[in-house]
Amino acid sequence: MEIPAIEQRKYMEISAIWAVGLCFLLAGHGFEADASHHGSRNIQSNTTEQPYRTAYHFQPPKNWMNGPMYYNGVYHLFYQYNPYAAVWGNMTWGHSISYDLVNWVHLEYALNPTDPFDINGCFSGSATILPGGEPAILYTGLDSQNRQVQNLALPKNISDSLLREWIKSPHNPIMTPTNGIDGNNFRDPTTAWQGPDKVWRVLVGSLINGRGEALLYRSTDFVNWKKSQIPLHSSDKTGMWECPDFYPVSVSSRNGVDTSVQNADTKHVLKASFKENDHYIIGKYVPETDDYFIETDFLDAGSDLRYDYGNFYASKTFFDAAKKRRILWAWILESDTSSADIEKGWSGLQSIPRSVLLDQTGRRLIQWPIKEIEELRENQMTLLNKELKGGTVIEVHGTITASQADVEVSFDFPHLNEAEVLDPSWVDPQLLCSQKNASVKGGIGPFGLLVLASKDLTEQTAIFFRIFATHNEKYIVLMCSDQSRSSLRQDVDKTSYGAFVDVDPLHEKISLRSLIDHSIVESFGGEGRSCITARVYPELAINKEAHLYVFNNGTRSVKISRLDAWSMGKAEIAPNNRRRKSHFN
């Protein structure tokens, strides 16, 4: 097996290891997981000793993680976890639970690599709620022959809402790499869904003859599975498809949709992880024939749909039946060195859970942090109707803890007639952001936020916009996350990220929300139309020495319509033996 290129670079000097998909397991009508050690302290971070450890993002207390489900009032997060080291390997399924997706309790490991069909590791998978309400887990095991195979696990005690113990099926493995399937590229089963014929379907990621594929399997009993001769979809542009996901979204409603819903009011999203990003396409699924008619394909010219244009991989969605929403999680890897990961004793974390909806155009998804995260907000500071002249940098003062904050800002534009003309060759937003970083003056922009910045701005991470004019009198909005000055350290990845944002500044404000948590910045542009996540490791701008600024380095003024900033409290991440009775009776 090959580790994804994104991981190869990082861990190749430690050992020669196999690779599998890095998805989580979110259950609750489909949910992948990410857990931590059950004996950890009940605080999320000690930022004095660990300035890069987060305060309100989920991460294990130690070692390496990477992988939810809603069941009987409880959210479950299962995740790939290395119990022995802060590097990839020894893959076990951790298990944590929550009632609000913010505060978590660690439980015992859910799956351990103890059987011939998973003796070399329990890897990615998904959960499905069966008729009658019983959850089932499908997961990839690396068997005694080092082949990737698909396995089934069921709860030992269905009446235990915490689902503390799981039993592997005696029928395992239930899907094996036969008939031309490469045993090194056969992994990451999706949440299953039922068609109108009551037959179950599930997808497994693969690479066959150079084509990334979503292999389609069917079953009447969830144990005996038969592969379809035709994959649901495939592409020769992508390479191996890791962590595929397939789910419906409503065309007309703001609610999420259960995975097995198929009707005239839904479109279907197919997501695959490849080339270090999570790409998706949208189409119409016909359950009677299992045909999937797409609108644009992966990597088509002029179409580059991704969940996130930064550091965001191996994601998984699940349907939250209690609140009728679909929630997205992803694994955020370190951009630090592997030796630094070993020194600090941990590596990787989870993104903030995001709600996922189809936008009004029906052409793309919009994402937004779940409402529950706002319960951690405190010490609000507000700025209204402030002109931001060219060359201006204003510190966001007040009692804001700039290293641990939530910021929302919207900008308005009195004049757009000095926007720089967009060269038709500027089609790669990441390259454009690298060439025109925050220090490069433009007409309208760069303007936005400087986060995790030192007092003298020696260190800064800039999240900003530029507005370009086209030859047909339209405007293009570019969003960038510029890490080039994020740290004085020379041994960390400072890649800049970029995305075009589907907003029209003639008729709407441009908005930005950034969640800042010590070493991660998750940014949402245009009310969630484009998202960029970055990992940064400042030396000066840590803890109380971090500052927050709003800036405009363009020649034309822009107006801050409204800026709201909050300090964020700490999430409670508690070991099993110290859980609060008021929460977990």
BASE-101825 format. One line per 3 residues: number of its first residue (from 0); their letters; for each residue x, y, z of C-alpha. Coordinates in pm, 1 decimal, m for minus. Example, Ala and Ser with C-alpha at 12.3 -4.5 7.8 and 13.67 -1.06 7.14 Angstrom:
<tortis>
0 = AS = 1230.0 m450.0 780.0 ~ 1367.0 m106.0 714.0 $
</tortis>
This chain:
<tortis>
0 = MEI = 0.0 0.0 0.0 ~ 113.6 354.1 m58.4 ~ 72.7 634.2 186.7 $
3 = PAI = m85.6 940.3 25.8 ~ 174.3 1182.4 m109.0 ~ 73.1 1432.3 156.3 $
6 = EQR = 187.7 1185.5 421.8 ~ 480.0 1035.0 234.8 ~ 678.7 1354.3 249.6 $
9 = KYM = 627.8 1384.8 619.8 ~ 693.7 1037.9 750.0 ~ 924.3 877.9 495.8 $
12 = EIS = 1228.6 941.9 713.3 ~ 1077.3 759.8 1010.6 ~ 998.3 423.1 863.1 $
15 = AIW = 876.3 245.1 556.0 ~ 506.4 199.0 613.8 ~ 193.4 109.4 423.6 $
18 = AVG = m77.8 357.0 357.9 ~ m451.3 350.0 372.3 ~ m727.5 600.4 354.9 $
21 = LCF = m725.2 861.1 624.2 ~ m1095.4 924.4 667.1 ~ m1274.3 935.0 997.7 $
24 = LLA = m1579.5 741.9 1074.4 ~ m1886.2 948.6 1131.6 ~ m2187.9 758.7 1235.4 $
27 = GHG = m2540.1 847.7 1315.5 ~ m2674.5 761.6 976.7 ~ m2318.1 771.0 859.8 $
30 = FEA = m2023.8 898.4 1060.6 ~ m1648.3 856.5 1076.4 ~ m1429.7 899.2 1372.4 $
33 = DAS = m1133.8 1039.0 1540.7 ~ m1071.7 952.6 1907.2 ~ m813.5 986.9 2174.9 $
36 = HHG = m665.1 808.3 2466.8 ~ m915.9 733.8 2738.8 ~ m685.9 820.4 3026.1 $
39 = SRN = m612.1 1178.9 2931.2 ~ m643.1 1496.3 3128.3 ~ m978.3 1670.5 3123.2 $
42 = IQS = m852.4 1985.2 2956.9 ~ m803.3 2032.8 2588.7 ~ m467.6 2203.2 2607.1 $
45 = NTT = m194.3 2342.5 2823.2 ~ m100.6 2636.8 2604.9 ~ 184.0 2750.0 2831.3 $
48 = EQP = 373.8 2428.1 2767.3 ~ 216.0 2358.5 2426.6 ~ 159.4 2684.0 2235.9 $
51 = YRT = 42.8 2497.9 1923.0 ~ m207.9 2270.6 2094.5 ~ m564.7 2377.4 2027.0 $
54 = AYH = m826.9 2480.3 2281.4 ~ m1157.5 2408.9 2107.3 ~ m1071.6 2169.5 1823.1 $
57 = FQP = m1093.9 1796.6 1887.8 ~ m759.2 1621.1 1905.5 ~ m620.3 1329.7 2104.5 $
60 = PKN = m419.9 1411.8 2416.9 ~ m119.4 1238.9 2265.9 ~ 6.2 1046.7 1965.7 $
63 = WMN = m125.0 1034.5 1609.4 ~ m485.2 1046.9 1500.0 ~ m667.1 1092.5 1182.9 $
66 = GPM = m1127.6 962.1 1144.3 ~ m1898.6 1053.3 1358.6 ~ m2267.0 891.6 1407.2 $
69 = YYN = m2562.1 1015.2 1600.2 ~ m2727.2 739.6 1800.4 ~ m2990.7 763.1 2075.3 $
72 = GVY = m2906.4 1122.6 2165.0 ~ m2527.8 1079.5 2158.7 ~ m2272.1 1185.1 1899.2 $
75 = HLF = m1998.4 929.1 1845.6 ~ m1659.4 1008.4 1700.7 ~ m1453.9 708.6 1592.6 $
78 = YQY = m1113.4 776.6 1457.2 ~ m791.5 614.8 1343.7 ~ m545.9 645.2 1626.4 $
81 = NPY = m194.3 529.2 1698.7 ~ m183.7 441.4 2070.1 ~ 193.6 412.1 2072.6 $
84 = AAV = 347.4 705.6 1887.0 ~ 288.0 1050.3 1738.6 ~ 345.1 916.0 1387.3 $
87 = WGN = 146.9 706.0 1142.3 ~ 109.8 333.4 1227.6 ~ m50.9 76.4 1463.7 $
90 = MTW = m395.7 182.5 1349.8 ~ m666.9 137.6 1612.0 ~ m1011.0 292.0 1632.1 $
93 = GHS = m1042.7 545.5 1909.6 ~ m1390.1 636.6 2034.7 ~ m1518.8 954.1 2195.8 $
96 = ISY = m1872.0 1075.1 2268.6 ~ m2043.8 1411.3 2293.9 ~ m2384.7 1565.4 2340.7 $
99 = DLV = m2302.4 1889.6 2160.9 ~ m2012.6 1817.1 1918.9 ~ m1795.5 2058.5 2119.8 $
102 = NWV = m1721.7 1888.6 2453.4 ~ m1608.0 1525.1 2446.3 ~ m1549.9 1223.8 2668.0 $
105 = HLE = m1294.6 960.4 2567.9 ~ m1401.9 596.0 2585.3 ~ m1215.0 268.9 2538.4 $
108 = YAL = m1091.7 183.8 2190.4 ~ m1370.8 58.3 1965.8 ~ m1166.8 m163.9 1731.6 $
111 = NPT = m825.2 m319.3 1776.4 ~ m621.7 m502.5 1507.1 ~ m646.1 m851.2 1654.9 $
114 = DPF = m784.9 m1078.0 1381.3 ~ m644.0 m1215.1 1054.1 ~ m865.5 m979.8 851.4 $
117 = DIN = m733.7 m665.8 1027.5 ~ m417.2 m782.8 1203.2 ~ m209.1 m513.0 1034.4 $
120 = GCF = m445.1 m226.5 1111.2 ~ m805.1 m109.8 1145.3 ~ m844.2 170.9 897.4 $
123 = SGS = m1114.2 400.4 765.6 ~ m1480.4 322.0 740.4 ~ m1830.8 450.5 798.0 $
126 = ATI = m2133.8 373.8 1007.8 ~ m2487.2 304.4 893.8 ~ m2809.3 284.5 1095.4 $
129 = LPG = m2992.5 m33.5 999.8 ~ m3371.4 m84.0 1010.1 ~ m3470.3 m112.4 1373.3 $
132 = GEP = m3209.6 142.7 1475.5 ~ m2903.5 m80.3 1509.3 ~ m2577.1 83.3 1401.4 $
135 = AIL = m2328.7 m108.7 1189.4 ~ m1969.8 m24.8 1103.4 ~ m1801.6 m110.8 775.2 $
138 = YTG = m1426.2 m59.2 788.9 ~ m1108.5 m142.0 599.9 ~ m872.1 m392.3 756.0 $
141 = LDS = m519.4 m470.8 647.2 ~ m516.4 m849.0 663.1 ~ m241.7 m1101.6 729.5 $
144 = QNR = m148.4 m1094.0 358.9 ~ m123.7 m714.2 367.1 ~ m436.3 m683.8 150.6 $
147 = QVQ = m701.1 m421.3 210.5 ~ m1034.0 m592.3 285.4 ~ m1371.5 m464.8 407.8 $
150 = NLA = m1510.0 m579.4 741.3 ~ m1827.4 m548.7 949.6 ~ m1863.9 m473.4 1322.1 $
153 = LPK = m2178.8 m449.4 1533.6 ~ m2239.4 m323.9 1888.5 ~ m2219.3 m586.6 2159.8 $
156 = NIS = m2504.3 m427.9 2355.7 ~ m2758.4 m237.1 2148.8 ~ m2916.1 m91.1 2464.8 $
159 = DSL = m2590.5 83.4 2556.5 ~ m2632.6 431.9 2407.6 ~ m2258.3 489.2 2449.6 $
162 = LRE = m2181.0 185.9 2229.2 ~ m1873.6 103.2 2433.0 ~ m1812.6 m245.8 2295.7 $
165 = WIK = m1810.7 m370.1 1935.6 ~ m1803.2 m723.8 1798.3 ~ m1649.6 m808.7 1464.9 $
168 = SPH = m1864.7 m1020.9 1234.0 ~ m1773.2 m1391.4 1201.3 ~ m1827.6 m1345.4 825.9 $
171 = NPI = m1530.3 m1107.3 790.5 ~ m1390.8 m1017.1 550.2 ~ m1714.5 m941.5 368.6 $
174 = MTP = m1553.1 m774.5 64.5 ~ m1216.3 m877.8 m77.0 ~ m998.0 m756.4 m366.7 $
177 = TNG = m1083.4 m1005.6 m641.4 ~ m1136.7 m992.1 m1019.0 ~ m868.6 m737.9 m1099.9 $
180 = IDG = m896.6 m521.6 m787.8 ~ m558.4 m417.4 m649.5 ~ m533.0 m519.8 m282.5 $
183 = NNF = m321.1 m210.1 m216.8 ~ m591.0 24.2 m349.2 ~ m923.5 m98.7 m211.2 $
186 = RDP = m1041.6 92.0 92.1 ~ m1266.2 332.6 281.0 ~ m1627.2 205.7 254.0 $
189 = TTA = m1891.1 479.7 263.5 ~ m2208.2 498.8 466.1 ~ m2448.3 254.4 302.1 $
192 = WQG = m2787.6 351.0 163.4 ~ m3101.6 163.6 61.7 ~ m3267.2 194.4 m276.3 $
195 = PDK = m3641.9 167.1 m340.5 ~ m3586.5 m209.2 m383.3 ~ m3464.6 m225.6 m17.6 $
198 = VWR = m3123.7 m341.2 m136.6 ~ m2823.4 m185.8 36.6 ~ m2554.0 m5.7 m161.5 $
201 = VLV = m2207.0 100.2 m52.8 ~ m1905.6 252.8 m229.7 ~ m1541.0 155.2 m184.0 $
204 = GSL = m1253.1 365.5 m315.8 ~ m1015.4 206.7 m565.6 ~ m761.1 255.6 m843.8 $
207 = ING = m795.7 22.9 m1143.2 ~ m588.6 58.9 m1460.6 ~ m499.8 415.2 m1372.5 $
210 = RGE = m858.3 522.3 m1303.5 ~ m985.6 636.8 m965.5 ~ m1312.9 455.5 m902.3 $
213 = ALL = m1605.8 439.7 m663.7 ~ m1676.0 66.1 m670.7 ~ m2043.2 m11.8 m610.0 $
216 = YRS = m2147.5 m309.8 m396.5 ~ m2501.1 m433.8 m322.3 ~ m2642.9 m650.8 m43.7 $
219 = TDF = m2983.0 m763.7 82.8 ~ m2859.9 m857.9 431.7 ~ m2558.9 m628.2 496.5 $
222 = VNW = m2332.2 m935.8 515.1 ~ m2315.8 m1080.2 166.1 ~ m2206.3 m818.1 m84.6 $
225 = KKS = m2179.5 m838.2 m463.6 ~ m1981.7 m593.5 m673.7 ~ m2152.8 m419.5 m962.9 $
228 = QIP = m1980.8 m460.6 m1297.4 ~ m1989.6 m83.0 m1345.5 ~ m1856.3 161.6 m1082.2 $
231 = LHS = m2081.9 445.0 m974.6 ~ m1825.7 684.7 m1123.6 ~ m1459.2 690.1 m1225.5 $
234 = SDK = m1194.5 925.4 m1362.7 ~ m855.0 894.0 m1530.1 ~ m742.3 1237.8 m1405.8 $
237 = TGM = m729.6 1180.9 m1032.6 ~ m534.5 879.6 m915.8 ~ m657.3 672.0 m621.9 $
240 = WEC = m985.7 778.9 m461.1 ~ m952.3 778.4 m83.2 ~ m1236.6 825.3 160.4 $
243 = PDF = m1523.0 850.6 m92.8 ~ m1850.0 994.4 31.4 ~ m2189.8 992.0 m142.3 $
246 = YPV = m2496.3 1167.2 m5.0 ~ m2808.0 1361.9 m104.4 ~ m2859.6 1736.0 m59.3 $
249 = SVS = m3191.1 1917.5 m83.2 ~ m3250.6 2151.9 m375.0 ~ m3513.9 2363.0 m197.6 $
252 = SRN = m3473.5 2313.1 179.0 ~ m3220.8 2437.3 432.1 ~ m3236.8 2101.2 610.6 $
255 = GVD = m2999.9 1813.5 562.5 ~ m3118.6 1487.1 409.6 ~ m3081.9 1128.3 530.5 $
258 = TSV = m2839.8 921.2 323.1 ~ m3111.0 689.0 187.4 ~ m3340.5 967.6 64.0 $
261 = QNA = m3371.4 987.7 m315.7 ~ m3640.2 1203.5 m476.8 ~ m3695.4 1483.3 m727.7 $
264 = DTK = m3597.7 1744.6 m467.4 ~ m3246.7 1609.6 m416.7 ~ m2912.6 1615.9 m591.1 $
267 = HVL = m2626.4 1388.3 m490.6 ~ m2272.8 1483.8 m392.9 ~ m1982.7 1249.4 m466.9 $
270 = KAS = m1662.7 1338.6 m284.5 ~ m1320.5 1179.9 m322.6 ~ m990.9 1258.5 m152.3 $
273 = FKE = m699.1 1278.5 m395.4 ~ m405.7 1502.3 m483.9 ~ m391.7 1629.0 m122.5 $
276 = NDH = m744.0 1777.6 m133.1 ~ m1107.8 1679.6 m92.7 ~ m1281.5 1728.5 m428.3 $
279 = YII = m1653.0 1690.9 m496.9 ~ m1895.1 1683.0 m786.5 ~ m2273.9 1723.5 m796.5 $
282 = GKY = m2518.7 1525.3 m1005.0 ~ m2848.8 1341.6 m1026.9 ~ m2862.5 986.1 m894.4 $
285 = VPE = m3116.4 739.0 m1033.7 ~ m3162.6 467.7 m767.3 ~ m3354.2 228.9 m991.3 $
288 = TDD = m3052.9 187.5 m1220.8 ~ m2770.8 322.5 m998.9 ~ m2681.3 573.2 m1270.1 $
291 = YFI = m2515.4 897.2 m1165.3 ~ m2544.8 1188.1 m1410.1 ~ m2294.0 1455.9 m1319.3 $
294 = ETD = m2297.7 1825.5 m1404.1 ~ m1918.7 1874.1 m1414.6 ~ m1649.7 1614.3 m1355.8 $
297 = FLD = m1347.8 1613.0 m1125.7 ~ m1075.4 1851.3 m1245.2 ~ m1272.9 1971.5 m1546.7 $
300 = AGS = m1142.7 2297.0 m1690.0 ~ m1310.5 2586.9 m1513.9 ~ m1449.2 2360.1 m1240.9 $
303 = DLR = m1251.3 2289.7 m925.8 ~ m1502.7 2216.2 m650.9 ~ m1339.3 2140.8 m317.4 $
306 = YDY = m1467.3 2140.4 38.0 ~ m1166.5 2343.4 141.2 ~ m875.4 2489.5 m55.1 $
309 = GNF = m621.6 2455.3 225.8 ~ m508.4 2187.5 470.0 ~ m818.6 1965.8 483.3 $
312 = YAS = m828.5 1597.3 393.3 ~ m1000.6 1261.1 435.1 ~ m1333.0 1418.0 529.5 $
315 = KTF = m1660.6 1247.1 603.1 ~ m2019.2 1366.3 644.3 ~ m2302.3 1224.4 850.2 $
318 = FDA = m2671.5 1303.5 885.1 ~ m2768.3 1445.6 1224.3 ~ m3126.0 1321.1 1257.2 $
321 = AKK = m3191.5 1521.4 1574.0 ~ m3131.4 1857.3 1408.8 ~ m3197.3 1757.7 1047.5 $
324 = RRI = m2860.5 1867.1 919.5 ~ m2563.9 1713.8 742.1 ~ m2233.3 1764.1 918.8 $
327 = LWA = m1885.4 1754.1 771.1 ~ m1560.7 1672.5 953.2 ~ m1207.9 1648.7 818.8 $
330 = WIL = m861.8 1556.0 929.0 ~ m618.3 1847.7 954.8 ~ m260.2 1727.5 945.7 $
333 = ESD = 41.3 1906.4 1085.1 ~ 251.3 2137.0 867.5 ~ 534.4 2106.9 1117.2 $
336 = TSS = 820.9 1858.1 1097.9 ~ 781.0 1497.5 1208.8 ~ 1057.5 1546.6 1465.0 $
339 = ADI = 858.3 1834.4 1615.5 ~ 549.5 1609.7 1626.2 ~ 745.8 1349.0 1819.1 $
342 = EKG = 886.1 1611.4 2056.2 ~ 545.1 1758.3 2140.3 ~ 393.0 1409.7 2156.4 $
345 = WSG = 92.4 1450.1 1926.2 ~ 1.7 1505.8 1563.7 ~ m316.1 1599.3 1379.4 $
348 = LQS = m656.4 1728.3 1478.5 ~ m1014.6 1752.6 1357.7 ~ m1173.1 2048.5 1184.7 $
351 = IPR = m1461.8 2224.9 1353.0 ~ m1779.2 2037.6 1248.7 ~ m1945.8 2218.2 957.7 $
354 = SVL = m2303.0 2212.6 831.4 ~ m2327.5 2141.7 458.2 ~ m2599.5 2268.9 222.7 $
357 = LDQ = m2647.3 2317.6 m148.9 ~ m2632.1 2686.7 m236.8 ~ m2916.7 2867.1 m411.1 $
360 = TGR = m2759.1 2827.3 m754.8 ~ m2744.0 2449.4 m713.3 ~ m2386.2 2452.9 m846.0 $
363 = RLI = m2183.5 2426.1 m527.2 ~ m2198.7 2356.3 m153.8 ~ m2186.0 2608.0 126.5 $
366 = QWP = m2033.9 2526.3 465.0 ~ m2061.4 2693.0 802.8 ~ m1938.2 2605.3 1153.7 $
369 = IKE = m2207.0 2435.0 1360.4 ~ m2412.1 2666.3 1581.9 ~ m2297.3 2492.1 1901.9 $
372 = IEE = m1943.7 2630.1 1870.4 ~ m2082.9 2977.4 1941.9 ~ m2147.5 2869.4 2302.5 $
375 = LRE = m1773.6 2914.4 2359.1 ~ m1783.4 3282.1 2256.6 ~ m1703.9 3546.7 2520.8 $
378 = NQM = m1582.4 3907.2 2547.5 ~ m1741.4 4035.9 2227.1 ~ m1593.1 4337.3 2049.8 $
381 = TLL = m1782.9 4513.9 1766.1 ~ m1672.5 4767.0 1504.2 ~ m1929.3 4935.8 1274.7 $
384 = NKE = m1906.9 5140.3 952.7 ~ m1533.0 5201.0 963.9 ~ m1351.2 5332.4 657.8 $
387 = LKG = m1031.3 5139.8 591.0 ~ m806.2 5358.5 377.9 ~ m531.0 5216.4 160.2 $
390 = GTV = m223.1 5120.0 361.3 ~ m417.0 5103.6 690.8 ~ m368.7 4842.8 964.6 $
393 = IEV = m601.3 4860.2 1266.9 ~ m564.5 4637.5 1572.4 ~ m878.6 4473.5 1702.6 $
396 = HGT = m849.2 4574.4 2067.7 ~ m1069.6 4504.7 2367.7 ~ m1046.0 4190.5 2575.8 $
399 = ITA = m1008.4 3954.9 2280.7 ~ m767.9 3665.2 2319.9 ~ m623.9 3680.6 1971.1 $
402 = SQA = m472.1 3331.3 1980.2 ~ m810.9 3175.8 2054.9 ~ m1083.2 3373.3 1875.7 $
405 = DVE = m1379.3 3380.8 1638.8 ~ m1398.1 3678.4 1400.3 ~ m1671.1 3777.8 1154.4 $
408 = VSF = m1626.2 4078.7 926.3 ~ m1806.8 4212.3 619.7 ~ m1672.8 4466.1 372.2 $
411 = DFP = m1846.1 4713.6 140.6 ~ m1700.3 4904.4 m153.4 ~ m1783.1 5266.1 m238.6 $
414 = HLN = m1600.2 5236.4 m570.3 ~ m1507.2 4938.9 m786.0 ~ m1374.2 5128.5 m1085.1 $
417 = EAE = m1010.0 5087.7 m985.8 ~ m1014.5 4710.6 m964.2 ~ m716.5 4547.3 m1130.6 $
420 = VLD = m800.7 4381.8 m1462.2 ~ m784.8 4003.3 m1443.2 ~ m544.3 3846.6 m1688.2 $
423 = PSW = m721.6 3552.8 m1860.4 ~ m420.5 3333.9 m1779.9 ~ m475.8 3377.2 m1405.3 $
426 = VDP = m679.2 3061.6 m1364.2 ~ m497.0 2906.7 m1066.1 ~ m605.1 3087.3 m746.6 $
429 = QLL = m336.7 2927.7 m528.8 ~ m61.2 3036.9 m765.7 ~ m216.2 3383.8 m788.9 $
432 = CSQ = m221.5 3413.3 m409.0 ~ 144.3 3311.9 m393.9 ~ 242.9 3570.1 m653.3 $
435 = KNA = 21.7 3845.0 m514.2 ~ 56.6 3791.4 m140.5 ~ m55.7 4033.2 129.8 $
438 = SVK = 246.5 4261.2 80.5 ~ 171.9 4319.7 m290.2 ~ m39.4 4632.0 m336.4 $
441 = GGI = m340.4 4618.6 m563.8 ~ m630.7 4839.4 m659.8 ~ m907.4 4695.0 m444.6 $
444 = GPF = m721.2 4472.6 m204.2 ~ m554.8 4297.2 m49.1 ~ m787.0 4362.5 246.3 $
447 = GLL = m888.0 4134.2 532.0 ~ m745.9 4003.5 859.5 ~ m397.6 3957.1 1000.5 $
450 = VLA = m424.8 3677.5 1256.9 ~ m174.0 3519.0 1494.9 ~ 36.5 3829.0 1435.9 $
453 = SKD = 319.0 3963.5 1648.3 ~ 299.3 4320.0 1777.7 ~ 545.1 4446.0 1517.9 $
456 = LTE = 386.5 4231.8 1240.9 ~ 709.2 4038.5 1190.7 ~ 490.0 3730.5 1212.4 $
459 = QTA = 143.1 3731.5 1061.0 ~ m100.3 3507.4 877.6 ~ m304.2 3712.3 631.5 $
462 = IFF = m652.0 3603.9 522.1 ~ m762.4 3849.4 258.2 ~ m952.2 3929.1 m59.9 $
465 = RIF = m870.2 4097.5 m389.9 ~ m1127.0 4215.7 m642.0 ~ m1045.4 4191.8 m1011.5 $
468 = ATH = m1237.8 4330.8 m1307.1 ~ m1298.6 4125.0 m1619.0 ~ m1321.6 4253.3 m1975.0 $
471 = NEK = m1698.2 4198.1 m1980.1 ~ m1754.5 4437.8 m1687.8 ~ m1790.7 4169.5 m1424.3 $
474 = YIV = m1588.7 4120.7 m1107.2 ~ m1393.1 3824.4 m974.4 ~ m1319.8 3787.4 m601.4 $
477 = LMC = m1002.7 3608.6 m493.5 ~ m963.7 3477.9 m135.9 ~ m616.3 3400.1 m1.7 $
480 = SDQ = m460.8 3256.1 311.4 ~ m101.8 3378.4 309.9 ~ 130.1 3182.8 543.0 $
483 = SRS = 455.8 3321.9 399.1 ~ 518.1 3531.7 713.3 ~ 337.4 3307.6 962.5 $
486 = SLR = 652.4 3205.4 1151.1 ~ 1015.9 3298.2 1192.8 ~ 1089.6 2927.5 1179.2 $
489 = QDV = 1232.2 2803.6 851.5 ~ 1147.3 2434.0 894.8 ~ 767.3 2454.6 868.9 $
492 = DKT = 545.2 2445.1 561.1 ~ 433.4 2797.9 473.5 ~ 236.6 2716.4 160.2 $
495 = SYG = m18.6 2982.1 70.7 ~ m369.4 2882.7 m38.1 ~ m625.5 3046.5 m262.1 $
498 = AFV = m977.7 3016.9 m400.4 ~ m1214.1 3220.5 m611.7 ~ m1532.5 3315.8 m426.2 $
501 = DVD = m1867.1 3314.0 m605.7 ~ m1987.7 3656.7 m490.0 ~ m2078.2 3970.5 m684.2 $
504 = PLH = m1937.1 4279.0 m504.8 ~ m2168.0 4501.6 m710.7 ~ m2469.3 4361.8 m528.8 $
507 = EKI = m2347.2 4208.9 m202.4 ~ m2093.9 4257.1 71.8 ~ m1791.7 4032.7 95.5 $
510 = SLR = m1781.3 3848.6 426.6 ~ m1510.4 3657.6 609.6 ~ m1524.8 3442.4 921.7 $
513 = SLI = m1206.9 3304.3 1075.7 ~ m1182.6 3058.1 1364.5 ~ m839.1 3099.2 1524.4 $
516 = DHS = m708.3 2834.0 1762.1 ~ m334.7 2863.2 1833.6 ~ m199.6 2668.4 1535.5 $
519 = IVE = m503.7 2640.8 1309.8 ~ m704.4 2904.3 1122.3 ~ m1029.3 2797.0 952.7 $
522 = SFG = m1166.4 3069.1 724.1 ~ m1502.8 3092.1 549.1 ~ m1539.7 3339.7 262.9 $
525 = GEG = m1864.1 3461.8 108.5 ~ m2079.3 3309.4 386.2 ~ m1918.3 2970.4 337.3 $
528 = RSC = m1900.7 2953.2 m42.2 ~ m1520.6 2909.7 m27.2 ~ m1324.8 2779.5 271.3 $
531 = ITA = m952.8 2770.4 349.4 ~ m785.8 2600.3 647.4 ~ m423.7 2662.7 744.9 $
534 = RVY = m183.5 2533.3 1010.6 ~ 70.7 2786.7 1137.7 ~ 347.1 2777.0 1399.9 $
537 = PEL = 453.3 3127.0 1509.2 ~ 743.2 3175.7 1748.3 ~ 650.4 3526.2 1866.3 $
540 = AIN = 272.1 3544.4 1819.7 ~ 176.5 3277.0 2071.4 ~ m75.7 3285.9 2355.5 $
543 = KEA = m98.0 3639.1 2500.2 ~ 160.9 3770.1 2255.2 ~ m69.3 3707.9 1957.9 $
546 = HLY = m250.0 4005.4 1804.0 ~ m540.7 4049.5 1563.3 ~ m559.7 4319.9 1296.1 $
549 = VFN = m783.4 4424.4 1008.4 ~ m594.6 4571.1 713.2 ~ m618.2 4718.2 364.0 $
552 = NGT = m309.9 4718.6 142.0 ~ m491.4 4833.5 m170.5 ~ m487.2 5184.0 m317.4 $
555 = RSV = m864.5 5231.7 m276.0 ~ m1054.1 5252.7 49.9 ~ m1288.9 4979.2 159.5 $
558 = KIS = m1549.6 5001.0 433.1 ~ m1586.0 4764.7 724.1 ~ m1963.3 4731.0 741.4 $
561 = RLD = m1940.6 4528.7 1060.1 ~ m1675.4 4340.3 1251.1 ~ m1750.0 4116.6 1548.6 $
564 = AWS = m1477.0 3936.5 1739.0 ~ m1496.9 3705.5 2038.4 ~ m1251.8 3521.9 2255.8 $
567 = MGK = m1323.7 3150.0 2255.5 ~ m1337.2 2938.4 2567.8 ~ m1190.6 2591.1 2599.2 $
570 = AEI = m1379.4 2279.8 2504.0 ~ m1389.6 2012.7 2770.9 ~ m1220.6 1691.7 2662.2 $
573 = APN = m1262.2 1453.7 2954.1 ~ m1136.3 1102.6 3028.1 ~ m1401.1 838.4 3084.5 $
576 = NRR = m1338.8 808.0 3458.0 ~ m1392.5 1181.9 3516.1 ~ m1702.2 1250.0 3313.1 $
579 = RKS = m1950.8 1491.0 3463.5 ~ m2260.8 1320.2 3596.6 ~ m2477.7 1612.1 3494.8 $
582 = HFN = m2389.2 1537.3 3132.7 ~ m2358.2 1160.6 3132.9 ~ m2606.3 993.1 3362.1 $
</tortis>
